[in-house]
Amino acid sequence: MGVCADKASQDEEILRNLGMKPGFKLMLMGSREEDIAKACHAPKDLPDVINDFKTEEEEIENVKLCLFQIQCRIDYYRFVELNPFREGKKLLVLDIDYTIFDHKSTAEWGAELMRPFLHQFLTLAYLNYDIVIWSATSMKWINEKMKVLGVSNNPYYKIACHLDSNAMINVHTSRYGTITAKPLAIIWGKYKQFSAKNTIMFDDIRRNFIMNPQSGLKIKPFKHAHITRRKDKELLKLSQYLKLIAKVDDFQTLNHRKWQEYIIDKTKEEKRNKEINEGRSE
């Protein structure tokens, strides 16, 4: 309201083309997502949004509004595919800050803040998984960080898609109040080949996958890169985990909180099977 334009102006007209002077005040009118959600029914065909709305730490209070926001993101968020998704692959969703990049420390070169073994990790993961980068920052910074880290044009793996903060939703929790989250159903609603059965998300903040607690793996935060990068082998260990679970038909049968125990158990099992087979051959 308050914008006086000539009769030729259309609804699609960009504000800067309307000749407004610096300091001009106008009023924006619209409806809050909460009010719209009250007037709408929850989508009937929404993908498997969550495994359980309750976790040990939080309880989601605005379930209907969450479903509404998810459907809005599915319908209107602009997915830009960098590389095509491949048939038969599982899905790995990766955070950036403190997951694969120390964004707080200073360095002469951005690559100095890269988590150790990142390229080896992505190369091995790419064998069985399509990879999506999802960060709670703007697309501009996501693209820039991926270039600095040498991820964008790496010859050994391809990133399928970038998702930014605009794909996230607001979630009201009983313990922490309003938080932002990364509901995987937004991806599942857009790409039907993916679901809770074949998707895993790595993030250093557990609350980011509150909508899909069983699909998320909380990675150890990578901070103080100059000190910790010599000892940090988290991505090497997780590469082994991804390789092992790639054989699992349904990820919902896994407990990602015990991923290290899973590696140990599977390693022992493979060793026993090898000894048995060698014994039979003798």
C-alpha positions in Angstrom: 0.0 0.0 0.0 1.1 3.6 -0.6 2.7 3.0 -4.0 1.4 5.2 -6.7 2.2 3.9 -10.1 0.9 4.7 -13.6 -1.8 2.6 -15.2 0.7 0.6 -17.2 2.3 -0.9 -14.1 1.6 -4.6 -13.6 1.5 -6.8 -10.5 4.8 -8.3 -11.6 6.6 -4.9 -11.7 9.8 -4.7 -9.7 9.7 -2.0 -6.9 12.9 -0.3 -8.0 11.3 0.4 -11.4 8.5 2.4 -9.9 10.5 5.6 -9.3 10.3 5.7 -5.5 12.7 8.1 -3.9 15.1 7.0 -1.1 13.4 7.0 2.3 10.0 6.4 0.8 7.7 4.5 3.2 5.2 1.9 2.1 3.0 -0.7 3.9 3.2 -4.4 3.2 0.1 -6.5 3.8 -0.3 -10.3 3.9 -1.3 -13.2 6.1 0.9 -15.0 8.7 1.7 -18.6 8.0 -0.1 -19.4 11.3 -3.3 -17.9 10.1 -3.2 -19.5 6.7 -2.5 -22.9 8.2 -5.7 -22.5 10.4 -7.7 -22.0 7.3 -6.2 -25.0 5.5 -6.4 -28.7 6.0 -3.2 -30.6 6.4 -2.1 -32.1 3.1 -3.3 -35.7 2.7 -0.6 -36.9 0.4 2.4 -35.4 2.1 5.5 -37.7 2.2 6.6 -39.5 5.3 7.3 -36.3 7.2 8.6 -37.6 10.4 9.2 -40.9 12.2 8.2 -39.4 15.6 7.4 -35.9 16.5 8.7 -36.4 20.0 12.4 -36.8 20.8 14.3 -36.9 24.1 15.0 -33.2 23.9 12.1 -31.5 22.3 8.4 -31.9 21.6 6.9 -30.2 18.5 3.8 -28.1 19.4 2.7 -26.8 16.0 2.4 -29.9 14.0 -0.3 -28.6 11.7 1.7 -25.5 10.9 4.8 -27.5 10.3 2.9 -29.7 7.7 1.6 -26.5 6.0 5.1 -25.0 5.8 6.5 -28.2 4.4 3.9 -28.3 1.7 4.6 -24.7 0.8 8.3 -25.4 0.4 7.5 -28.4 -1.8 5.3 -26.3 -4.0 7.2 -23.0 -4.1 10.8 -23.4 -3.1 13.0 -23.2 -6.2 15.1 -26.4 -6.4 18.1 -25.8 -8.7 19.7 -29.1 -9.7 23.4 -28.9 -10.2 23.7 -32.4 -11.4 21.0 -35.0 -12.1 19.9 -37.5 -9.4 20.9 -41.0 -10.3 18.6 -44.0 -10.3 19.0 -46.5 -7.5 21.2 -44.3 -5.3 20.5 -43.5 -1.6 20.6 -39.9 -0.4 23.1 -38.1 1.8 22.2 -34.6 3.0 25.1 -32.6 4.4 25.3 -29.4 6.4 28.3 -27.0 5.9 29.2 -24.9 8.9 31.0 -27.0 11.6 30.1 -30.1 9.7 32.6 -29.9 6.8 33.9 -26.4 7.3 35.0 -24.2 10.2 33.3 -21.0 9.4 34.4 -19.1 12.5 38.2 -19.4 12.5 40.3 -17.1 10.4 42.8 -18.2 7.7 44.7 -16.9 4.7 43.0 -19.5 2.5 39.5 -20.8 2.9 40.7 -24.3 2.2 42.7 -24.2 5.4 39.3 -24.4 7.3 38.1 -27.5 5.4 37.5 -30.6 7.5 40.2 -33.2 6.9 39.5 -35.9 4.4 36.5 -34.0 2.9 37.2 -34.9 -0.7 38.0 -38.6 0.1 34.7 -38.7 2.1 32.6 -37.2 -0.7 34.3 -39.4 -3.3 33.5 -42.6 -1.4 30.0 -41.4 -0.5 29.2 -40.6 -4.2 29.6 -44.3 -5.1 26.4 -45.1 -3.3 24.7 -41.8 -2.5 23.4 -38.7 -4.3 24.7 -35.7 -2.3 22.7 -32.6 -1.3 24.2 -29.7 0.5 21.8 -28.0 2.9 23.0 -25.0 4.9 21.2 -22.5 7.1 22.8 -19.6 5.2 22.0 -17.9 1.9 22.6 -19.6 -1.5 25.2 -17.0 -2.3 27.4 -18.1 0.6 26.8 -21.8 0.0 28.0 -21.5 -3.6 31.0 -19.4 -2.5 32.0 -21.9 0.2 31.7 -24.9 -2.2 34.0 -23.1 -4.7 36.5 -22.2 -2.0 36.6 -25.8 -0.8 37.0 -27.2 -4.3 33.7 -29.1 -4.1 31.8 -27.4 -6.9 33.8 -28.8 -9.8 35.5 -31.8 -8.4 36.1 -34.6 -11.0 35.5 -37.5 -8.6 32.1 -36.6 -7.4 29.1 -34.4 -8.2 26.8 -32.5 -5.8 23.2 -32.9 -6.9 21.6 -29.9 -5.3 22.1 -27.0 -2.9 19.4 -26.0 -0.4 19.6 -22.8 1.6 17.9 -21.2 4.6 14.7 -20.5 2.6 14.0 -24.2 2.5 13.9 -24.4 6.3 10.8 -24.0 8.4 9.9 -22.6 11.9 9.1 -25.2 14.5 7.7 -24.4 18.0 9.1 -26.7 20.7 8.2 -27.0 24.3 11.8 -26.7 25.5 13.5 -24.3 23.2 10.7 -22.2 21.9 10.8 -21.4 18.2 13.7 -22.9 16.2 14.4 -23.5 12.5 14.7 -27.0 11.1 15.5 -28.9 8.0 12.6 -31.2 7.3 13.6 -33.9 4.8 10.1 -34.3 3.6 10.7 -31.2 1.5 13.2 -33.2 -0.5 11.1 -36.4 -0.4 8.1 -34.5 -1.7 10.0 -33.2 -4.7 12.0 -36.4 -5.5 9.8 -39.4 -4.9 12.6 -41.9 -5.1 13.8 -40.8 -1.7 12.3 -41.4 1.7 13.1 -42.2 5.3 14.2 -45.7 4.0 17.1 -44.4 2.0 18.1 -41.0 3.4 20.6 -39.9 6.0 21.5 -36.3 7.1 24.7 -35.2 8.8 24.5 -32.0 10.9 26.4 -30.7 13.9 23.1 -29.5 15.4 20.6 -32.2 16.4 17.7 -29.8 16.4 18.1 -29.2 12.6 16.6 -32.7 12.0 14.0 -32.6 14.7 11.4 -33.4 12.1 13.2 -36.5 11.1 15.2 -37.6 14.2 15.7 -41.2 13.0 17.2 -40.0 9.7 19.7 -37.6 11.3 23.3 -38.3 12.5 24.8 -35.6 14.7 28.4 -35.2 13.6 31.1 -34.0 16.0 31.5 -30.2 15.3 34.6 -29.2 13.5 36.0 -26.1 15.3 39.4 -24.5 15.8 40.6 -25.9 12.6 44.2 -24.9 13.0 44.5 -27.0 16.2 42.1 -29.9 15.5 42.6 -30.7 11.8 45.7 -32.8 12.5 43.7 -35.2 14.7 40.2 -35.0 13.2 39.3 -38.3 11.4 35.5 -38.1 11.7 34.9 -38.1 8.0 37.1 -41.1 7.5 35.1 -43.1 10.1 31.8 -41.9 8.7 32.9 -43.0 5.2 33.1 -46.5 6.5 29.7 -46.2 8.1 28.1 -45.0 4.9 29.6 -47.8 3.0 28.3 -50.4 5.4 24.7 -49.1 5.6 24.5 -48.7 1.9 23.7 -52.4 1.9 20.7 -51.9 4.2 17.3 -51.8 2.5 15.6 -49.7 5.1 17.5 -47.0 7.1 14.6 -46.9 9.6 15.9 -50.1 11.1 19.2 -48.2 12.1 20.1 -46.2 15.1 22.5 -43.5 13.8 23.4 -42.5 17.4 25.2 -45.7 17.7 27.0 -45.5 14.3 30.4 -46.2 15.9 29.2 -49.4 17.6 27.6 -50.4 14.3 31.0 -50.2 12.5 32.7 -52.3 15.3 29.9 -55.0 15.2 29.9 -55.2 11.4 33.7 -55.4 11.3 33.7 -58.2 13.8 31.0 -60.0 11.9 32.9 -59.7 8.6 36.0 -61.0 10.3 34.1 -64.0 11.7 32.6 -64.8 8.3 36.0 -64.6 6.6 37.5 -67.0 9.1 34.6 -69.4 8.7 34.9 -69.3 4.9 38.6 -69.8 5.1 38.1 -72.8 7.4 35.7 -74.4 5.0 38.0 -73.9 2.1 40.7 -75.8 4.0 
